[in-house]
Structures are given as structure tokens and as C-alpha cells.
Amino acid sequence: MRNKDAEEYQPPIWKSYLYQLQQEAPRPKRIICPGEVENRPKYYGREFHGIISREKADELLGGVEGAYILRESQRQPGCYTLALRFGNQTLNYRLFYDGKHFVGEKRFESIHDLVTDGLITLYIETKASEYISKMTTNPIYEHIGYATLLREKVSRRLSRSKNESRKASVTNEEHTAVEKISSLVRRAALTHNDNHFNYEKTHNFKVHTFRGPHWCEYCANFMWGLIAQGVRCSDCGLNVHKQCSKHVPNDCQPDLKRIKKVYCCDLTTLVKAHNTQRPMVVDICIREIEARGLKSEGLYRVSGFTEHIEDVKMAFDRDGEKADISANIYPDINIITGALKLYFRDLPIPVITYDTYSKFIEAAKISNADERLEAVHEVLMLLPPAHYETLRYLMIHLKKVTMNEKDNFMNAENLGIVFGPTLMRPPEDSTLTTLHDMRYQKLIVQILIENEDVLF
């Protein structure tokens, strides 16, 4: 690749129609009250005209597009209304304040910003309602040929960043290129990376305010408005309209820069960010335990010191796969087993997911052993791939633990008692349900360990 790739790279042809409409939208025109108004709320300015009728408000606006005033309702004193002139008519909106001003979902620092955003939205929805309804029918998201130019460079950089820190000597041109690489191009690069584990993952969209003009990476249209113009995936950085987010496939490729910690992170998000089959904390802890702890008495039942377990957690959160949990640092193997159990307990969605919890419990209640095993196998197939793979790997490990029972005194039933509530939790936070289900949780883990070669 030539050094001027960054300069040559052009984003896709963003569609500018909605941007042009935003530029054409009427501008707010505040109609100031000539006199002082008694009992004016401190969070309103001179645009507040006190208690006046709709007819009087309409008269004050004078038919000027974008003109607005605030008034107190005659029928409901203490309730406030925004009267706004748009489309040759006066529109009246109930106005609220809770530290910020709002009419609908969006909240604004000032009335001026609220009106500006409202006029933009009204204008665009009036002029382009049919266009907006068809925005998602031919998305650029499915046709990303424009990414070809940088795909190889991005793939190289992503794989390199996994193994070594970025060198300080990166050129300014490369920095420019990286800044121009949208999350969509990054997704294209990762999609074509054969080493990336292809677990399906939904995007973690959250409402976002974009500073400066932004275009949707799904439909390529402008994201209009002053604030909360769209949503951003907090795991991979994909920026789309709220309505487009419903059409985006479950193909989130988390960016390691956005994943702030290892513990308390969604399991699928973590493995995709680190490009591993299973959470690396599980692999590293199990390797360490099998190397020096399989014969340790009470393995997984005996607790390590809480502060040392927290130290291991912090090491993983800080250093990731470079965390040092060797015997030199933590000679007590119970600290490592404690850290592994804590990882599973801290998962926002347990290894045995909330969606499958009740099905596992029902399977455990079946009295016939063969039918029960078949039922457990069927529910296992419902687990998300990353959860299934993590559970499979853990059960192979726990089977090895039971093979050393004469030394560690830990059989499948004992391990079921330890790992039942660690791997599965009821969706509703009910102490009564948890207590009632404990024996079934233990039984499920016991079945998984004893039959890991058949079930997985």
C-alpha cells in the first residue's frame, strides 16, 4: 500500500438529501414579551408570556414560520405550553422541565435548542416522509465494496494490535487513515478475517448525540437533529438511525478499545473482542489449575483470601491475557479457583443463560435418567455458541478434577454444589426461587460433568 492511501481513501457516497433539508429548515424566532410577567418560572426567559389563550398566542406569533412563545395554560394553571408556528399553522405542545426542557423523549439545555431541533424534525418529516419510510430498503450495509481499499491494511493492524502495543513511530498519514476508517469498514475487515470466531452477537445500541454532521452507517443517510440523532453500538462503534438499528444483522464485532474490563463483561462480547473461542480468563485459570492444583484437597470448595482474589480480578481487567497468575505471585491455588468462580458469578448473563434456566430446571426434574439426559442435551443446544463452548470446556476440566477425587475429595456431586448457583441463576431475583432450585442446579452440573463426553 502506498503512503498516500489515507488521502486517497473516500468514504461511501453518503446521501446528502436529508442534510440539505436540515439546512433549509425554518430557524427559531423568539417572540419576546414586552413587559415583566409575574410568577415566571426561573427556567424560562422573556419568551414566556404568562397566562394567555391559544388565540392570543396565535396572534402574537404573527404567522411567521419558526416563531415561538411559551405560555401558561388558562385551563390548567401550572402547566406550560410551547406555541410554535410551522406549516402555516400554530402548533401547541405541552412543555416539561426536570433540569432539562422536553416535549417528547429528547431533553434540551435550552428552549432555543428544543425549538431548533423540533423545526428540523418537523420540516424533514413533512418534506421527506415517503423518503424516510424507504431509507432502509437498499442499505449500503449489505454492499460494502468500498471497503476493499483498506480491508487488508485494517486486518493487518487489528491482528498486530492483538500481539503487540502500537509503536510510537506510527506516521501521521496512518493516523489519518485510522480516523477515517468507520466502524463499518472495520466490520468488513473482520468479516473477512478467517481467524475471527463467528459467534453471532447483537449490537449494544444506545442513544447518542453526535457532534457535527453524521451519516448512518446502515442506510448512508444523514442523521438529522441537534441531539440524540441516532444510536451507537457501545461495543463496536456502529452509528445508525434508531429506525435502522432494527434492521442491522446480529453481527457486532466488538472493538477491544471499547471493552474496558474482563470481569462483568458480557461473555460473547469479550470473546469476540479478544478473538478467542472462550473467555481468555477461563483458559488461563484452568491451565494454571490443571498444571498445579488437580490434587489439591477441597479444590473449588476451599476459598482463597478475598483480597487476593480481587487482585487477580484487577490483574485481568488491567492486563488482559498478560495477567500473571503463576505460583510465584499466587502460590495458593484456591485464589485462582476463587477468581474463576468470581468471573462466572460476575457475568451479566450467566453461562447457563436466563433464557434457558427454566428449561434446565424442568429437565432436572425428569425421573427417568435416559429421558433426563436427552432433555438436558436438547436445552444445551439452545445456548449461544460462546456460552456452549465455555460450558463444554469447563465440564471437560471438572471431569479431570473428579478423576483425581482420591486426592482432592471432589466428586461430581460436590462440584455440582459449588458450581450450580455459580453457572445458573433464575431470571427473577427471588431468594425463595433460588433456594427451591438449588438441588436442581446441583443436579444439572453433576449430570453435565458425569456425561460431558456424551452431551458435548
HUPENOR-V713582 format. One record per residue. N is the residue number from 0. RES is the residue in one letter. SS is DSSP state (helix for helix, strand for strand, loop for the rest). NEAR is the number of other ideal C-beta (glycine too) atoms within 10 Angstrom. Layout:
BEGIN
[[N & RES & SS & NEAR] [N & RES & SS & NEAR]]
END
This chain:
BEGIN
[[0 & M & loop & 12] [1 & R & loop & 8] [2 & N & loop & 10] [3 & K & loop & 10] [4 & D & helix & 15] [5 & A & helix & 21] [6 & E & helix & 12] [7 & E & helix & 11] [8 & Y & loop & 17] [9 & Q & loop & 9] [10 & P & loop & 15] [11 & P & loop & 17] [12 & I & loop & 9] [13 & W & loop & 15] [14 & K & strand & 16] [15 & S & loop & 14] [16 & Y & helix & 13] [17 & L & helix & 22] [18 & Y & helix & 18] [19 & Q & helix & 10] [20 & L & helix & 19] [21 & Q & helix & 19] [22 & Q & helix & 9] [23 & E & helix & 11] [24 & A & loop & 22] [25 & P & loop & 19] [26 & R & loop & 10] [27 & P & loop & 19] [28 & K & strand & 15] [29 & R & strand & 15] [30 & I & loop & 19] [31 & I & loop & 10] [32 & C & loop & 18] [33 & P & loop & 7] [34 & G & loop & 8] [35 & E & loop & 8] [36 & V & loop & 17] [37 & E & loop & 7] [38 & N & loop & 10] [39 & R & loop & 16] [40 & P & loop & 13] [41 & K & loop & 5] [42 & Y & loop & 13] [43 & Y & loop & 17] [44 & G & loop & 15] [45 & R & loop & 16] [46 & E & loop & 20] [47 & F & strand & 19] [48 & H & strand & 22] [49 & G & strand & 14] [50 & I & strand & 14] [51 & I & loop & 19] [52 & S & loop & 12] [53 & R & helix & 14] [54 & E & helix & 9] [55 & K & helix & 15] [56 & A & helix & 22] [57 & D & helix & 16] [58 & E & helix & 12] [59 & L & helix & 18] [60 & L & helix & 19] [61 & G & loop & 10] [62 & G & loop & 11] [63 & V & loop & 11] [64 & E & loop & 16] [65 & G & loop & 20] [66 & A & strand & 21] [67 & Y & strand & 27] [68 & I & strand & 24] [69 & L & strand & 27] [70 & R & strand & 25] [71 & E & strand & 21] [72 & S & loop & 16] [73 & Q & loop & 13] [74 & R & loop & 7] [75 & Q & loop & 10] [76 & P & loop & 9] [77 & G & loop & 8] [78 & C & loop & 13] [79 & Y & strand & 19] [80 & T & strand & 20] [81 & L & strand & 21] [82 & A & strand & 24] [83 & L & strand & 26] [84 & R & strand & 24] [85 & F & strand & 19] [86 & G & loop & 11] [87 & N & loop & 7] [88 & Q & strand & 9] [89 & T & strand & 20] [90 & L & strand & 13] [91 & N & strand & 14] [92 & Y & strand & 17] [93 & R & strand & 11] [94 & L & strand & 19] [95 & F & strand & 13] [96 & Y & strand & 13] [97 & D & loop & 7] [98 & G & loop & 7] [99 & K & loop & 14] [100 & H & strand & 23] [101 & F & strand & 14] [102 & V & loop & 18] [103 & G & loop & 10] [104 & E & loop & 8] [105 & K & loop & 20] [106 & R & loop & 17] [107 & F & strand & 19] [108 & E & loop & 11] [109 & S & loop & 12] [110 & I & helix & 21] [111 & H & helix & 16] [112 & D & helix & 17] [113 & L & helix & 26] [114 & V & helix & 27] [115 & T & helix & 20] [116 & D & helix & 21] [117 & G & helix & 25] [118 & L & helix & 22] [119 & I & helix & 22] [120 & T & helix & 17] [121 & L & helix & 17] [122 & Y & helix & 20] [123 & I & helix & 22] [124 & E & helix & 12] [125 & T & helix & 12] [126 & K & helix & 16] [127 & A & loop & 17] [128 & S & helix & 9] [129 & E & helix & 7] [130 & Y & helix & 14] [131 & I & helix & 17] [132 & S & helix & 10] [133 & K & loop & 10] [134 & M & helix & 20] [135 & T & helix & 20] [136 & T & helix & 8] [137 & N & helix & 11] [138 & P & loop & 19] [139 & I & helix & 20] [140 & Y & helix & 22] [141 & E & helix & 9] [142 & H & loop & 10] [143 & I & loop & 18] [144 & G & helix & 9] [145 & Y & helix & 16] [146 & A & helix & 21] [147 & T & helix & 11] [148 & L & helix & 16] [149 & L & helix & 23] [150 & R & helix & 18] [151 & E & helix & 12] [152 & K & helix & 19] [153 & V & helix & 22] [154 & S & helix & 19] [155 & R & helix & 12] [156 & R & helix & 19] [157 & L & helix & 19] [158 & S & helix & 14] [159 & R & helix & 12] [160 & S & helix & 12] [161 & K & helix & 13] [162 & N & helix & 6] [163 & E & loop & 7] [164 & S & loop & 7] [165 & R & loop & 11] [166 & K & loop & 7] [167 & A & loop & 5] [168 & S & loop & 6] [169 & V & loop & 12] [170 & T & loop & 10] [171 & N & helix & 8] [172 & E & helix & 14] [173 & E & helix & 16] [174 & H & helix & 11] [175 & T & helix & 14] [176 & A & helix & 24] [177 & V & helix & 16] [178 & E & helix & 9] [179 & K & helix & 14] [180 & I & loop & 20] [181 & S & loop & 17] [182 & S & helix & 20] [183 & L & helix & 24] [184 & V & helix & 23] [185 & R & helix & 23] [186 & R & helix & 22] [187 & A & helix & 23] [188 & A & helix & 24] [189 & L & helix & 21] [190 & T & helix & 14] [191 & H & loop & 14] [192 & N & loop & 15] [193 & D & loop & 6] [194 & N & loop & 10] [195 & H & loop & 16] [196 & F & loop & 15] [197 & N & loop & 10] [198 & Y & loop & 19] [199 & E & loop & 13] [200 & K & strand & 24] [201 & T & loop & 15] [202 & H & loop & 22] [203 & N & loop & 17] [204 & F & strand & 21] [205 & K & strand & 9] [206 & V & strand & 13] [207 & H & strand & 18] [208 & T & loop & 13] [209 & F & loop & 16] [210 & R & loop & 6] [211 & G & loop & 4] [212 & P & loop & 13] [213 & H & loop & 19] [214 & W & strand & 24] [215 & C & loop & 29] [216 & E & loop & 29] [217 & Y & loop & 25] [218 & C & loop & 23] [219 & A & loop & 21] [220 & N & strand & 24] [221 & F & strand & 22] [222 & M & loop & 24] [223 & W & loop & 23] [224 & G & loop & 18] [225 & L & loop & 18] [226 & I & loop & 17] [227 & A & loop & 17] [228 & Q & loop & 22] [229 & G & strand & 24] [230 & V & strand & 23] [231 & R & strand & 22] [232 & C & strand & 25] [233 & S & loop & 18] [234 & D & loop & 25] [235 & C & loop & 23] [236 & G & loop & 20] [237 & L & loop & 28] [238 & N & strand & 23] [239 & V & strand & 30] [240 & H & loop & 24] [241 & K & loop & 16] [242 & Q & loop & 16] [243 & C & helix & 24] [244 & S & helix & 19] [245 & K & helix & 11] [246 & H & loop & 16] [247 & V & loop & 20] [248 & P & loop & 11] [249 & N & loop & 9] [250 & D & strand & 17] [251 & C & loop & 26] [252 & Q & loop & 24] [253 & P & loop & 26] [254 & D & loop & 20] [255 & L & helix & 14] [256 & K & helix & 9] [257 & R & helix & 15] [258 & I & loop & 18] [259 & K & loop & 8] [260 & K & loop & 14] [261 & V & loop & 24] [262 & Y & loop & 20] [263 & C & loop & 14] [264 & C & loop & 22] [265 & D & loop & 19] [266 & L & helix & 25] [267 & T & helix & 23] [268 & T & helix & 22] [269 & L & helix & 27] [270 & V & helix & 25] [271 & K & helix & 27] [272 & A & helix & 23] [273 & H & helix & 20] [274 & N & loop & 18] [275 & T & loop & 17] [276 & Q & loop & 17] [277 & R & loop & 21] [278 & P & loop & 26] [279 & M & helix & 19] [280 & V & helix & 27] [281 & V & helix & 23] [282 & D & helix & 15] [283 & I & helix & 21] [284 & C & helix & 23] [285 & I & helix & 21] [286 & R & helix & 13] [287 & E & helix & 19] [288 & I & helix & 22] [289 & E & helix & 12] [290 & A & helix & 11] [291 & R & helix & 14] [292 & G & loop & 20] [293 & L & loop & 17] [294 & K & loop & 12] [295 & S & loop & 20] [296 & E & loop & 10] [297 & G & loop & 14] [298 & L & loop & 24] [299 & Y & loop & 24] [300 & R & loop & 15] [301 & V & loop & 15] [302 & S & loop & 13] [303 & G & loop & 19] [304 & F & loop & 13] [305 & T & helix & 11] [306 & E & helix & 8] [307 & H & helix & 17] [308 & I & helix & 21] [309 & E & helix & 15] [310 & D & helix & 15] [311 & V & helix & 26] [312 & K & helix & 21] [313 & M & helix & 14] [314 & A & helix & 19] [315 & F & helix & 22] [316 & D & helix & 16] [317 & R & helix & 11] [318 & D & helix & 11] [319 & G & helix & 18] [320 & E & helix & 13] [321 & K & helix & 10] [322 & A & loop & 21] [323 & D & loop & 11] [324 & I & loop & 22] [325 & S & loop & 12] [326 & A & loop & 13] [327 & N & loop & 7] [328 & I & loop & 13] [329 & Y & loop & 22] [330 & P & loop & 9] [331 & D & loop & 15] [332 & I & helix & 22] [333 & N & helix & 21] [334 & I & helix & 22] [335 & I & helix & 25] [336 & T & helix & 26] [337 & G & helix & 24] [338 & A & helix & 26] [339 & L & helix & 24] [340 & K & helix & 19] [341 & L & helix & 18] [342 & Y & helix & 24] [343 & F & helix & 22] [344 & R & helix & 14] [345 & D & helix & 13] [346 & L & loop & 21] [347 & P & loop & 10] [348 & I & loop & 14] [349 & P & loop & 20] [350 & V & loop & 23] [351 & I & strand & 26] [352 & T & loop & 18] [353 & Y & helix & 14] [354 & D & helix & 12] [355 & T & helix & 19] [356 & Y & helix & 21] [357 & S & helix & 13] [358 & K & helix & 16] [359 & F & helix & 26] [360 & I & helix & 20] [361 & E & helix & 12] [362 & A & helix & 23] [363 & A & helix & 22] [364 & K & loop & 10] [365 & I & loop & 14] [366 & S & loop & 6] [367 & N & loop & 9] [368 & A & helix & 10] [369 & D & helix & 8] [370 & E & helix & 11] [371 & R & helix & 17] [372 & L & helix & 17] [373 & E & helix & 13] [374 & A & helix & 18] [375 & V & helix & 21] [376 & H & helix & 15] [377 & E & helix & 11] [378 & V & helix & 19] [379 & L & helix & 20] [380 & M & loop & 8] [381 & L & loop & 13] [382 & L & loop & 19] [383 & P & loop & 18] [384 & P & helix & 15] [385 & A & helix & 24] [386 & H & helix & 24] [387 & Y & helix & 16] [388 & E & helix & 21] [389 & T & helix & 24] [390 & L & helix & 21] [391 & R & helix & 18] [392 & Y & helix & 18] [393 & L & helix & 22] [394 & M & helix & 24] [395 & I & helix & 14] [396 & H & helix & 19] [397 & L & helix & 25] [398 & K & helix & 17] [399 & K & helix & 14] [400 & V & helix & 24] [401 & T & helix & 17] [402 & M & loop & 11] [403 & N & loop & 15] [404 & E & helix & 14] [405 & K & helix & 7] [406 & D & helix & 12] [407 & N & helix & 21] [408 & F & loop & 13] [409 & M & loop & 23] [410 & N & loop & 14] [411 & A & helix & 21] [412 & E & helix & 14] [413 & N & helix & 20] [414 & L & helix & 24] [415 & G & helix & 22] [416 & I & helix & 17] [417 & V & helix & 19] [418 & F & helix & 24] [419 & G & helix & 22] [420 & P & helix & 18] [421 & T & helix & 20] [422 & L & helix & 25] [423 & M & strand & 22] [424 & R & loop & 22] [425 & P & loop & 19] [426 & P & loop & 12] [427 & E & loop & 10] [428 & D & loop & 8] [429 & S & loop & 11] [430 & T & helix & 8] [431 & L & helix & 9] [432 & T & helix & 15] [433 & T & helix & 14] [434 & L & helix & 9] [435 & H & helix & 12] [436 & D & helix & 22] [437 & M & helix & 13] [438 & R & helix & 13] [439 & Y & helix & 17] [440 & Q & helix & 25] [441 & K & helix & 21] [442 & L & helix & 20] [443 & I & helix & 25] [444 & V & helix & 29] [445 & Q & helix & 22] [446 & I & helix & 23] [447 & L & helix & 26] [448 & I & helix & 24] [449 & E & helix & 19] [450 & N & loop & 17] [451 & E & helix & 19] [452 & D & helix & 9] [453 & V & helix & 10] [454 & L & helix & 17] [455 & F & loop & 15]]
END
